[in-house]
Every structure is written in structure tokens, then in C-alpha cells.
Amino acid sequence: MKEIKMRKAFPIIVICLIASASLNLAQENVPLKTDVEKQTFISELEEVVPELMEKACIPGLSIAVIRNGEILWFRGFGVRNIKTNEPVTENTVFEAASLTKPFFAYFVMKMVESGDLDLDTPLIKYAPKEYIEEKYIRHPMDVEGFRLDWFERITARMVLSHSSGLPHGEPRNPLPIFFEPGTKYKYSADGYEYLQRIVEYLKGKPLHEIMKEMVIDPLGMKDSSMVWQEIYEAQSAVGHNTFNDTSGEFRKRTQAHAGASLYTTAADYARFIIAMINDVGLKKETIKKMLTSQIEVEKNVSWGLGFGLGRTENGDTFWQWGDYGIFRNYAVAYKKQKIGVVYLTNSNNGLSIGQEIVNYTMGGGKDPGLVYLDYDHYNSPQKKLVRAIQLKGIEEAVRLFHELKKKSPEIVDERGINRIGYTLLNTGRITEAIEVFKVNVDAFPESANVYDSLAEAYMKNGDDRLSIEFYEKTLEMAAKDTTADKEFLERLEKGALEKLERLKKRMKRRMSQEEAEKRYAEFVGAWKLEVKGYGLWVLKIYIDDGLLWGIPEGDTIYNKVEFIPVEGKEFEFKVDSPQLGMFEWEFLKDDEGKVTKCRFDLESQGLKGFGIKKL
């Protein structure tokens, strides 16, 4: 099938600015589009999808529409990489992100059918204690603070329905369990990793081999894999942030992750959705069990075994989204009516058009999954602010914000503005992020959270004194904040106290620039690190403001990390990463006595290895 090439990057951005009229959102009581005239239907989508992409600033998109339990139409739009303008085609591969989770759940249910796994048997009973400690927990089970009594209760059913209480990226020292397993909903990729380790132990194979043999090949998903394939170099899209920036680099996973590592196309993933619709590969009663509510989430939304479930006036849906920041995707289907849609994007803006995609492909009114996810619509005040920053600069964006707030104060959203600030912060545009957070402080002066965000931005910018000032303000306002959730405020206060302690210690160890250059000179440079399961990373280490720092080369996602000297150890450091926590680092000398090697150990993530200095 032919792809529709999108215009060059500049016209896309211009249209993003001038487009203000939103396509009509579906209303309630809207019937499903179960019976359509194929050519008229396709013609409409070929016109409206590029229009939506331009308005939302989405470089590339792949879509597949399901009717009568089969693929009616699929195609690619836009570009794989805004720097190269290579087109998205029908076999362009995207990172599925969390669409991986129900895909893995499908295989788990095969193990349940075969009797290899029981949904309600505690997972700890399936593998030796030492294996679970090494492969998943990454600390002894008797470590202080670890809720072994709760961990011993966690089952496959709880993991698949996100009711295990396990974390979703939070620090793991020790591994936290946030509530009694099985009693609440909390989305958890870490839980899926736990179940993955049990599956790999029982099968005696790595997950990518298992999934290829048992799911990918049987379903005819010819372009899909749980790990990176060399063919993807010429086939894969690269991710773009809110501002359409991209590193142009692929993330080449060499180890599978049950919650996130699937590479796929819209058509391939639609083949999996069709298997769910048509009861293929599993018994009918097993798929029915997967699509039966296990835990309530909110009105009209619950979770089954793998998929989110929605209740609508037209019937029940099953759905899942994917969000790796620079790849955002959505899949939803009605099993009874045998209709569905899968769309994948290489953009942080991808889910801002979700409701429109559902409207035009399936009808049915507001989608419960998208309502629950609550991503900013492409025409929201927050997105308009993003476009203003992108095209006219931060001063004009701030002016636009105040204008919007004056006209319609009720539509200005604290959380949405905060997200913009963090997008800027995480892409290295720190001074602009500070201005956005200042706007939020001005708009919502009673909120403790806005001060916390501004403090974090000052911290990332190296303005430690201002950061301390605003973390102290966070604590002051948290004590007065009566609108925020109590548990959220407790976490906010705990985090502010921890960061205040870190900042005050940092100020004490800061040297003069001259002293720092003398102490750290031989460590400065680019370091190549081979990280098992993640490929090659290059970390640039440098001196700034009397401290030693590191930042991944060409990476727009991770923030800089500080190298903190270990007392009495000239070559040993603790690396303080905002994303990964604290980990060990040691510089090593070669046979000639030069510092050209290093070793690192990130125990909380199970990552360790060696690196060499680029000469």
C-alpha cells in the first residue's frame, strides 16, 4: 500500500501554530460504525489522519482498522524521522511500549491452560529464593523494610490485573510494596517483570525466544520482536518529544521486558487483537477470563488479565495504551461487535488525537480508556502554550498563558502546565522550564506541588540556593495545602526533605573551579559503557561549578548526574541520578597508569558492567 508523505518539518510546525479549530469530538450515545462502505470510509481516513497529525505535531503514525474480526485497512502516514524525512510505510516498526503487557499476558494464559502456571498460586513458590533475589528483588528477602509477608502473597492474577502493589519505576531499595496485594489497583511494569522472571525460570528460555515461538510466529506477526533486530535499522521509526526534537537514535533492546520491549507495526498488533476477538490461540473460556474484570479502577473502567476494560452504552471494550514518552500508542476493540483500531506514533503528542481516531474509525462516543488516561487534547491551552514556546519563544508563551488565564481561568490546568515544564526540563531546556514553573507558581500559589517543581528545575540548573529556598517553600505550603491528596503531600514532603539534605551536602563539597579541575581532570571525557540488555551508552563526564557531572551523549531524556566522591577513595564515586537513584562508580587505571577504564554497579536495577574512555 502507498504511504502518504507528510510535508517537511517547517510546514508541519507552521500548521501546528495556525490550526486552532478542533475536529468535532464524539458525543455520548453515538452508535458504533459497525457497517461502513469501505472505499468511502478509507477515503475519509486518508484525509483526516494527516490533518490530525499536522494539528497535533505528530511526525509519523501507523494505523490498522479492524472490522468483522479481520483487518479492513492499514497504512502509514508521515515520517519515521523528522531529520531525514524517511516515510512511514506499512511495515514501519514502532516501539509498542506498554502495549507489550497484554501481549505477554496472552502467553501467560497459555501457560495457565497447559497447567504450567496457576493464576492464584503465589509466584514465590515457582522458583528458588536465590533466583528471585538475584533476578528480580535484587536484595536479600530479609533486608530491613521489605514486606516479605506481602511479597509471598503476590500471584499471576494480581500482576496481570495491576493489583500486586509492586512499584512502577519507583526506587527499589528495598523493593516497595505499596499495599496489601490484591486489594487495590496500581499500574505496575515492575510486577510484569517479576512474572517474566518466573516464566523464564519455568520455561528455561529467555522471554524473546518464548514469545517468538509461542505467539509472534503463530499469529503471523512477521515484523514484530521482543528485542531489537538488525533489519529494524532500515525499518524503524525514531521517537520525537513534544517539540518535535529527536536524537535520531534507536533504542536497541537486547533483552526482553514483559512490560515494554515489543517492537511492532500497527498491522501486526492488530493481528494480536484479532486473535483476542476471534478466540484464536486460547480457549474461548480463557479469553473470556482475560476480559473479565478483576479490579475496579474508576467509573466505567476496570482491569482484566492484561487489558484495561471499558463499559459503554454500546458494549464493553478492551484496551491498552503505550507511552514511552517519545512513542505513544493506543489499541481498543469491541469483542462482541468484532471491531477495533490500533494506532502507533513516534511522538510525545501521539495520544492527543486518541479520541478523534476512535471517533473516525469506530464511533461510539467517548472512549472510557482515553477518558481515564486523560492526556491533553491537541487543541488544549497546554498544547497551545507548547506551540507558542516552540515557535515564538518563552516570553510570547508566557504572554499567551496570561491571556488565556484572563479570558477563561477555569480551563488553565495546573497539572497540564507542570507537564510542559517537565517536558522542557527533561529535554535540557532548563531555563525555559523554570519560566513555565514560575507561571504555575503565579497561577496556583496555594499549591505545594508547583513550588516543588520550580525547586527541582533550579536544582537541575545548578542554582542550589534557589532550589533550597523553594524546597523549603514546598514544605511550608504542604502543611497548609488542603486540596491535594494526603498521600501525595506526604510523598512530596518526604522528597523535599531528602533533596534539601542532598543540596546542603552538595554545597559543602563544592570546590573552586580551579580545585575541581586539579582533582578531577583525568576523569573528564567521553566514556563508552556496555550496558547488558540496553546496548552501548556514551556518558560525557565534565567539571562545572566545582563539581563532577555526567550526561548521556546525544540523549534528550535523562538529566545530568553528579559524581560524588567516596571519602578516602580517590577513584571511587557514588553517582546521583534523578531517574535511577544512587549507584557505584569506580575509575580504573590501565597498565600504563592512565585512567582509561571504569566499572559501575546499579544494584537497584540489576545493571553492572565496565566502560572505556574514548580517546
N, C-alpha and C positions, 0 to 999 in steps of 0.2 A: 504494500500500500504506500501511496505517496505521503510524504510529510509536508506540513505547511510551515515554511520557514518564516520565522519572525523577523521583524526589521532589526536593524543594527541597534546597539546599546543606546545611542543618543536619542533616537526617536522613541524608544521604549520609555526612557526616563521622562521625556517631554510629555508624552501622553499620560504618564502617571501623574504629572502635575496638573494638567488641564482637565483630566477626567474627574468630574465630581458627581455626575448623575449615576446613581446606583441602578442596576437592573432590579426589577421588582422581586422582592422576596416572596416566597410561597406563603400563603396564609393557611390558617387552620381549616380542617375539613376539605382539603384538596384531595381529589382522587388520585390513585396511582396511575401511572402511564403503562398499563399492562399490555395494551394493544395499540401499536403505533404503525403508521405507514413508514416503512424502513427508509426509503430514499429521502422523504421529507424530513424525517427525524434526524438523519445523518447530516443533511444539508444545514439544518438549524444548528446542530452542534459544531459543525465545521466553521460556522460563522461566529457563534457566541463564545466558544472556548478561547480563541485567540484574543477576542475583545476583553474577556475577563482577565486573562493573563497580563495584557497590557495595562489595564486599570490597576491591577494588584502588584505590578512589577515582578512577575514570575518569569524567569528566563526560559525554563523548559518544563514540559508536562507530558505525561503518558497516561492514556485513559482507555479503559475497556468497559463496555456496557454489556450486561447480561440480560437476556430475555428467554423465557421458556427453558431455563436451565442450560443455556448454551451462550457462547459469545456471539452477540449480534454484530458488534463493531468494535474495533480498537485502532488507535493511531497515536502518533507522536506529534507534538507541536513545539515550536520554539527551538532553543539551542541548548546543547549539552554544557557549553562553557561560554560565558559571555565574552571572554577574552579572545576565543578562537572562532566563535560563531559556527561551530560544527552543529549540524541539525540533529534534533531528536528524531529518531526513527522508531519503527515498530519494535525493534529489538534492542533499543537503548536500555541499559541496566541502571537502576537506581538503588540506593540504599533503602531497604524497606523499614529499617529501624524497628519500632515495636510491632509492626505487622508480623514480625517473626514469632511473637509469643503464641498466638492461636495456631500458627503453623506447626510449632513444636508441640503444642497441646494435642493436635491431631495425631501425632505419632505416639505420644504418651498413652492415648486411649487405645491405640493398637496393642500396647504392652498390657493394658488393663484387660482387653479382650482375650489375649493369649495366656493370661494368668501370671505374667512375669511381675506385675505390679498391682497392688490393691490401693484404691483411692483413699482408704481410711486407715491404712496401716502406717504408723509413724515412720518417716523416711529414715530415721536414725537406725532402724532395725535392718536395713538393707545393705549396709556397708560397715566395715570396721571403723571403730572410733578414730584410729590414727589416720585413716584415709580421709574422713570427713574433716578432721582438724587441718590436715595439710591442703586439701583441695578446695575447701570452702570456708570454714570458720577462720583459719589462719592464726589461731592462737589455741592454747590448751583449753579444754572444756571446763577445767576447774579454776580458770582465771577469775579474779575478783570482779564482780559486777555483771558477769554473764549469766543470763537466766536459763540455765540448763534445764530446769524443770519445765519451762515453756518450750524450749527448743525440742525437747523429747516428744512433744505432742504434735509437732508440725507434720502434716500429711500432704500427699499429692493433691488432694481435693482443695486444701487450703491454699497451696501455692497457685494452682491454676485459676482459682477464683479471687486471688489477691486478698486473702483473709488470714495470711500466716502471721502478720505483724512484723515481718522481716523488712529491712530497710530498702530504700530506693535511692542509692547513691550517698546516703549519709555516712559520716565517719564510722569506721568499724573497729574500734579499739576500746573495749571489746565489741563484738558484733551485737548491735542493739536489736531487741525485740520490743516493739512499741506497745503491744497489748496482748492479752491472753489470746493465743491462736484460735481462730475460728469464730471470734466474737464481733469483729468489725471488718470494714473494708479499708485497705491501704494499698495503693498500687505499688508493686514491688518487682523490679527486674532482678534484684538480688535473690529473691525467692526462686525465680526461674533458673538462676544459676545453680542453686542448691539442688533442685530437681534434676538439672542436667548432669551434675556430678554423680548422682545416684544412677541415672540411666546409663551413663558411660561405664560405671563400675559393673552394672548388671550385664551389659552387652559386651564389655571388653573391647570397645572400639571408641574412637573419637566421634563426637556428635556429627561432624560434617560427613563422615563416611556413612553413618547410620541413616541420616536424613536423605542422602543421595540414593541409597539402596532401597529404602523403605517408603519414601514419599515423593521425592523430586522425580526420579525416573518413572515410577509407576503412573504418576499424574501427567507425564509428558511435559514437564517444565524445563524445556531444553536450554533456556538461557539463565537458569537460576542455580545458586550455590550458597552454602552457608559460610564459605570462605572465598577469598579473592582468587580469581582465575586470570592467568596471563592474557587471555583473549579479551578481558574487560578493558585493557589499555586502549583498545580501539572502539570500545562499545559503551563505556560507562559515562554517565553524567558526573559533573563535579558540583558540589554544593555552593550556594550563594547566601549571604546574610541579608538582613532586611534592606540594606543599602545597595544590594547587588554587587558587593565586594566578594571576591573569591581568591583563594590562594592558588587555584588551578590544580591543586594536588588531589590525588585519590587517597582514600583511607583503605589501605590494603590489609584487611584482617587475614591472618594466617591460622587463627584458632576460632572455632565457632563459639557463639554465645547464644543460648536458647532464647534470650530476650531481645536480641538486637542485630544479629550479624547477617541476616539474609540479604543477598543481592538478587534482584529480580526485575521483571518487566511487569507492566500492568496486565498484559495478556496472560502471562504465566501465573500471576497471583489470582487472576480471575479463574483460572483452571482449578485452583485450590478451592475457591469459594463455590464453584460449581460442584465440586466433589461433596461439599457440605450440603448443598441444595438437593443433590440427586442421590445422597446416601451411597457414595462411592468410596470404597476402601475401608469402610467401617460398617458395622451392622446398623440398621435403621434405629434400633433402640439405643445404641451407643451415641449416635449423633443427636438423638433426642435428649439424651442425658447431658451432652455438651451444651445444648441450647436451653437447658432448664436453669432457672435462677437458683444460685447458691447463696448469694449475699446481696442484700439491698444496698444501693448506693445513694440514690435520691429519687424524687418523684419521676416515674416513668423510666428509670434506669436501674439495672441490677447487673450482676456479673455471673456468667455461667462458668463452664470449664474451658477457659481460654478466651472466649469472646465477651465483649460487653453486649448487653441485651437492652433493647428499647421497646416500649409499649406505645403504640399509636392507634388512632381510630381506624386505620387501615389494616392493622395487624401488628405482629411482632417482628422486630428487626434483630439481626446480629451484626456487630460492627467492631472495628478496631481502628485506631489511628497510629501513625508513626511520626515520631518527632525526634530527629537528631539535629535540631536547630537549623542546619542548612539543607536538610531534606525533610519535607513534611508531606504526609500521605494520609489517605483515608480510603476505607473499604466498608461498604454496608450492603446488606441484602435482606430481602423478604423471602424466607424459605417457602412458605405456602404458595406465594404468587410466582416463585421462581424467577425473581428479577433482582438485579443488583448493579453496583458500579464500583470500580476500583480506579483511583487516580493517584499518581505518584508525581512529586515535583522535586526539583533541585533548588528549592528556595525556602527561606525562613518565612516567606509570605504565603506559602502554599495553602495553609488552612484558612486563609482569609476569604477564600471563594467557595468554601465547602458547601454552604447551604445552596448557593446558586448551581453548583454542579449537581447536587441531589435534585433540585427543582427541575432542571432541564433534562436530566436523564431518567428520573423515576417519578417525579411529582411527590405527592403525599404530604405536603406541608412541612412544618419544622421537624428536623431530624433530631430525635432525643439524644443521640450520641454527640452531635455537634453542639446542641444546647448545653449539655453537661460540660463539654470541653471549654466552651466559652472563649474561643480565640477572637481577637479583634477582627472585625469586618474590614475589608479593604477600604471602605469609604468612611471609617470611623474617625473621630477627631484625632485619635492617637496616630493613625496611619497618615492623616493629612500632615501632622506635625513631622513625621518621618520624612515625607516628601519635601517639606519645606527645608528641613535640615540638609537633605541630600542635594537640593538644587539651589537654594538661596542662602544657606549658611545658618548658623545657630542664632544670630541676632534676629533675623527675619522669622525664624521658627518661634522664638520666644514672643515676638510681637503677635504672631498668629495665634499662639496659645492664649494670650491675654484677651485678644479679640473674641475668640471662641468662648472663653470663660465668661466674658461680659454679656455676650448675647444669650448663651444657653449654659448657665453654670451647672445644670443638672446632668449634662452629657459629658462633662470633664471627669475622667476616671483616674483616681489615684494609682490604682494597680497598673492601668494601661500606660500612664506616663512613666511609672517606675520601670516597666519593661523596656521602654525606649531607652531610658538611661542605662540599663544593664546591657542592652544591645550595643550601645556606644562603648561602654566600659569594656566589654569582652572582645571588642574589635580594635582596641587600642586607642580609641578616640576619647581619651580620658577627660580632656578639658571641656569638650562638648558635653560629656556625660555629667560633669559637675554642674554645668549650666542648667541641664534638664532637671537634675535633682534639686537645684535651688528653686526652680519653678514649682516643683512639687511641695517643697517646704513652704513656699509662699502661699500656695493654694490650699494646703492641708496642714496648717500649723499645729493642730491638736494631735496629729498622728505621730506616734513614736517611730514608726517604720520609715518615714521619709527622712528623718534625721539619721537613722542607721544607714540608709543607702548613701546619703551625702558623706557621712563619715568614712564609709568604705571606699568611695571614689577618691577622697583626699588621701586615704591610706595608700591606694594604688598609685597615686600621683607622687608619693613621697612626702606629702605635706603632713608630717606626723603630728605637729602641734594642732593644726586644724582638725585632724582626724580625732585626736583625743578630745578636743572641745565638743565635737558633735556626737561622739560616743557617750560622753558624759550627759549631753543634752538628751540623747536617746533614753538613758536610764531615768532622767528626770521626768520625761514625758510618759514613759511606760508606766510609771507609778500613778499618773493621772489619767491615762487613756482608758476610757470606759466603753469604747466602741469596738475595739479589736478583740479577737478570741483570746481567752485567758491563757490557753496552752501556747498560742503563738507568742504572746507577750513574754511568757516565761522563757521561751527559746530565744527571743530577741534579747532579753536581759542577760541571759547566760552568755550568748555570743558576744554582746557588747563588753561584758566584764572580761572575757577571755582575750578579746582584741585589745582592750585597754592595757592589760598586763603585758601582752606582746609588744605593743607600741612603746611602752615605757622602758622595757628592756632593750628594745632596738635603739632608742635614743641614747641609752647609756653606752652601748657598744659602738656607736657611730664614731669613726675616726675622722681626722682631717683627710682630704683627698690625697695629699702627699703621703701620709702614713699608710693609707689603704693601698695605694699603688706600690709602695715598697713591700707591703705584706702579701699582696695577692697577685702580683704581676705574672708569676709563672702559671697561674691558673686561667688567665684570660685567653679567650679564643673560642673557636667553634669545636664542639665535641660530638662525635658520631656515636650514638647509642643504639645497640641492637636490643630491642625490647621484645621478648618472646610473646608471640601471638599478635603483636601490633606492628612489627616491621622496624624499619630504621627511623630513628628520630635524630635531629640535629639540634643541640642546645647551644645557644650562644651565651657565653659567660663573660660578664663585663663588670667594671667598677663604676659606681655612681654615688655621689654624695657620701663618700666614706664607707660604703658597704659593698659587698659582693653579691651580684644578681645573676640570674639566668633567665633566658626566654627562648622558647622553641622557634627555630628559624622558619620563617615563612608561614607560621601558624597564626590564624586570626582568632582562635578560640580560647586558648589558655592564657592566663595572665602571668606576669613575671613572678619568679620565685626568688626568695632570699636564701643565700648560703650563710648559715650561722656557725661560726667556729666552735668546735668542741674544745673545751678548756683543757690545756696541756697537750693537745694533739694538733700538730702543725698542719697535717694534711687531711684531717677528718672534719666533716661538717654535718650539720642537720639541715636539710633543705625544707623550707617552709612554703608549701604550696597551698594556695587557697582552695584548689579543687581536690587535691589528693591527700592533704594533711602533711604531717611531718615524716620525712624519710631520711635514711642514712646515705652519705656520700663520702667516698674517700678517693683522693688523688694519689696516683701511684707513679713511682719513678721507673724508667727503663734501665737497661744495663749501663747506659752512659750517664746515669744520674739526672736525666731530664724528666720533667713531669709531662708524660705523653699518654698516660693511661688513667682510667678511673674505674671504680666499681660503685654500684648503687643497689639499695635494698629497700623496696617499698613493701614492707611486710603486710600492711593492711589490705593491699590489692594483690598480693602474691606475685609481685613483679620484682625481679632482680636480674642483674647482668653486669656486663663490662662495657666500657667505651674507650675510644681512642681520640686523641686530639688531631684535628685536621691541620695539616702543615701547609 
